[in-house]
Amino acid sequence: MTADVSITGVEHRFNSFIALHRIDLDIKAGEFIVLLGPSGCGKTTLLSIIGGFFTPTKGRVGIGGKDMTHVGPRERPTTTMFQDYALFPHMSLLDNVAFGLRTRGFGKSARREKAKEMLEMVGLADKGNRRPHELSGGQRQRVALARALAVDPDVLLLDEPLGALDLKLRRQMQDELKEIQRRVGTTFVHVTHDQEEAMAIADRIVVMNQGRIEHCGTPEEVYLSPRTPFAADFMGEMNRIDIKAGEGAANSALGPIAVVGGSGTLCLRPENIGLEGDFSLGRARLAQASFLGAHQRCHFRPLGAPDLELVAHLPQRIALRPGDEVELFGSHPVIFPKEAA
């Protein structure tokens, strides 16, 4: 089962603090949406409003075409999966997955069959009689996911469910989570502060800041063409260079840069600065470099602006040492007008 979600003019206050400022967001049925932002940006509050744990101060929440604004969590076609999986330690995995079905009036045989089906879906069909303490963190995460999906929610809400896992396991579970979502077709709304996680799993990313949506788009759109300086900085690292409009080239502390645009801030990802490109950034001296496997992370000091630092990701086999001077080039810039920057 699946359903669309419509959030219209939603505002929310905690006493005098405004947690959400007029949020408008439409989520398609079967879409994997990620709410992304720093702590305190409002993403978990918005998730709680979709789940019915908070009633918005203003605005409307619709699920599947029905007004759910004042409907409680138990009456909504949603299930929430938290970072703390809250598995019952005294129950087997099979009984943990079947628990939600029991509260919904399913008979014993129907519960067991559905629970077995869900455990098979998450690759734990042979472990139904085990207890949660006998599993790894990733396996417990799969059990919690199976339990959440067993009740066939129209919308599954996930509040940082991978946050407690180590990096390697988290990446593995990102792939598995996306594959399961594609298989079941349920609408997923996932909260995280991890940019890499968001890009790995989302159909669309909603970047939030101080209770507002800064940008909503595909991972490619949000990373390559951010709409605001905050979204640009939050979705990975950015080099920022102040520029002023000039004839044929923008003026900067580095000298003329052959880019089209008015006065403001020119932003370049580290991977878009290198030893060749679309326009010159002038000569620079390598201050330090770190080998990171896939690339070398290099810190350069432009000769014309030694107080400015440019970070570049260069190919792993580039042979440069601190003190070496090279000409740097840029490509694929994002330029924010002065008032936006």
N, C-alpha and C positions, 0 to 999 in steps of 0.2 A: 504494500500500500504506500501511497505517496500523496503529497498535497503541496500546493503553493502556499507561500507566506507573504502577507502584505502588511507592511508597517507604515502607517500614515500619520505624520505630524506628531510623533511620540516624543513627549518630554517627561522627564522624571526628576523629582526633587527629594533630597533627604534633608528635611527641615529647610534651612536657607541655602544649602548646597545644591547646585544644579548639576546633576549627573549626566543628563542627556538633553541636548538642545535640538528640538524639532528634527527628529530622525525620520527620513522617508527612504524606504528600502523595499523593493519587490524581489522575492526569491521564487524562482520557477520550481515547479514540481520535479523532483528527481535531481535537483542541482546540489552540488557540494560547495557550500559557501563557508569561507573562513573569515571570522572577525579578528582582525589583527591590530595590535597597538600596545603601547607601554602600560605598565600598571597604573590604574586610576583613570584610564581613558574612557571607560564606560562600556567596554565590550561584554563583561560578565553581567552588568546590569541589564543590557539589552537582551542577552540570552535568557536571563531570569524573567524578563517581561514576556518573551515569546513562550516560555514554559509555564507562565501563570503564577510564578512565585512572587512577583511584584505586579501590582496594578499601576499602569502609568498615570502620572499626574494629569497629563493631557494626551490626546491622540487615540488611535484605533489600531488594534491588532486583529488581522483576519487570517484564518487558516482554512484552506480548502473552500474559500468563498464564504465562510461563516464568520461572524463577528465573535471573537474570543476574548475581547478586552477585559470583561469582568467574569470570565469563566475560570474556575480553579484548576490547579494542575491535574487532579485526578479525572476531571471531566474533559480534558483536552486530549486530542489524538497525538500526544507528544510523549517522549521518554527522554530523561536526562541521564547522561553518563558523566560522572565526576572523576577528577584526578584520583581521589581516594575511592577505589573500586567498591568498597563496602560489601565484600563477599562475606557470607556467613561462615565462620571458621568451623562450626560443628556440622555443617551440611556437606554432602558430596557435591561435586561439580554439577551433576545431573539435577540435584535438588535445588541448587543455587539458580540454575538457568530456569527451572520450572516454577520458581517461587512467584514471579509476577503473574503467571498463568493461573496459579491457585487462587490468588486474590481476585482474579477476574472470573472465577466460577468454573474453570475448566475441570473436567473429570480427571482422575488419576492416570488412566491409560492415555488420554489425549495429551496430558501434560508431559508424560515421559516420552511419547513419540516426538512431540515438538521439540523438547529439550535435546533429544538425541540428534534430531535434524540440525539444530543450531550448533551443537558441538562439532558435528561433522563439517559444517560450513566453515568453522574457524580452525579446523585441523586438530581437534582434540577428541575425536570420537572414541578413541581407545582409553581415555582417561576419565570417563564419567563417574567412576566410583572413588576417585581420589578426593582428598581434601585440599582446600586452597593453599595451605602451608607447604604442600608437597610440590608446588609449581614454581616456575621462575616468574619474574615480574612480567615478562611478555606474555606468558601463558595466562596469568591472572587477568591481564588486560583483555585477552581474547575471550575469556569466560564472561567478563563484565559486558563486553560487546554482544556476545551471544544472548545474555540475559536481557539486555536492552532491546534487541531486535526480536526476541521471542514473542513479544506481545503485539507484533506487527504495527508499530507506530507509523503514522503518516509523516512525522518529522522527528528525527533523532537529534538531540541537542548534546554536544560534547564540550565539557568545560575542562580544557587542558588535560585530556586523558593520557597524553604521552609524556607529560612533564616529569614524571618520576623515573623514567627509563634512562639508561645510559645512551650515549650518542649512537653507537652502532646498532643497538636494539631499537632505538627510536626511529632510525632511518628504515630499518626492516619493517617496523610496524606501520610506518607511513605508507609504504607500498601495499601492505596487506589491507590496511584500512581503506585505501582508495579502491582496491580490487573488490573488496566486499561490498562497498557502496555501489559500484557499478553493477554487481551481480544482483543485489536486492532492489536497487532502484529507489530506495527511500531518500527523501530530502534530508541532507545532513547540514547542520549549522554547527561549526566547530570554532571554539575560542582558543587562541594561542598568542604568545608574544614572540614566537620564533619565526623569523622571516623565511628561513630555509624550509621549515615545515609547511608554512602557508603555501609557498610556491610549489612544493612537491605534491600537494594533495588537492588544491582548490580548483574548481571551475572558475570561480571569481573570488577575489580578495576584497574585503572591506577594510580599508585602513582608517582607524579611528584615532582621534586626538582631542582630549579635553571635552568629551561628550559630543563630538561632531564627526561626521564622515568627511575625511579629507579626499579620498579617492575610492571608487568602486570600479573594478575592472578585472580582466583576465590577468594572470600572473605576468604575461608578456607586456600588457598595457601598463600595469602598475610599475613594473621595473624599468621598462624602456622609455615610457612616456608619462612620467608622474605629473599630476596636475598641480601639485603644490610643493613648495620647498620642504615642508615637513615630510610628505610622502616620499620625496626624493631621498632625503637623508635616512628615513626609517627603513626603507626597502634597500638596505645595503649601503656601502660607503660611497661618498661623493667628494670629489675635489671641487672647491668653489673658488671662482676667479671673478672679481668685480670688473665689469667692462663698461665703457662709454661708447656710444655710437660715434662713428667717424666715417669718412668717405672711403668706401671700399673695404674697410677693415675696422674692427672695434679696437679701441685703445684700452690698454690694461697695464698693470704693473710690469707685465712681461714684455710690453711693447705692443705693436699692432698685431691683432689676431684676425685672420681672414675668415670671419664668420658674419652671417647676416643676422641682424637683430639690433634692438635699441639698447639703451642703457639698462643695466641690471646685473644679474649674476649668471655666469656661464658655469654649468655643472658638467663634470666629466667623471664617469665611473673609472676606477683604477684600470680595468681591462681595456678602456678606450684611450689610454695614454701609452705610447710606445715609441719605438725607434723609427716608425713610419706611420703615416696616417694622412688625413685630409688637409690638415693645416698645421703650421709650425707653432710651437709654444716657446721656441728659443732654446738656447743652450742651458744646460743644468748640470750640477755636480751631484754624483751619487753620495749620499750621506751614510746610508746603511741598507743592507739587504738581508732578507730571511728566505731560506729555501723551504717552501711549503708543499713540496711534492709536485702538484700539478702546475705550479708557477713559482716565480720568485717575486716576493713582495718587496718593492724597492722604494726608498724615500729619497726624493731628489730636492735639491735647493737650486732654484733658478738663479743664474748668474746676475740677471737684472733685478731680481727681487729676493735676496737671500733670506729675508724673514718669512717668505712664503714656502710652504712645503707641499710638494706634489707626490701623491702615492700612486705608483704604477705597478701593474701585474705583468711582468715580462716572462717570456718563455723560459722554461726550466733550465735550458742549457746555455742561456746567455752568459758570457764570461765577462762580468764587470766586477770591479772591486771599489770599495769606498775611496773617493777622491777622483775617480774617473769622470771625465766630462763628455757629454753626448748632447746631440740635438734631440729634443722631445717633440712628438707630434700628437695631435688629438684627432678624434673622430666621434661621430654620433653625439654631439653636444645637446644638452637641454638648457635652454635659456629662459630664465624667469625675469620678467620686467622688474624694474626697480621697486615698484610699489608692492609686488608680491614677495620679492626677496627680503 
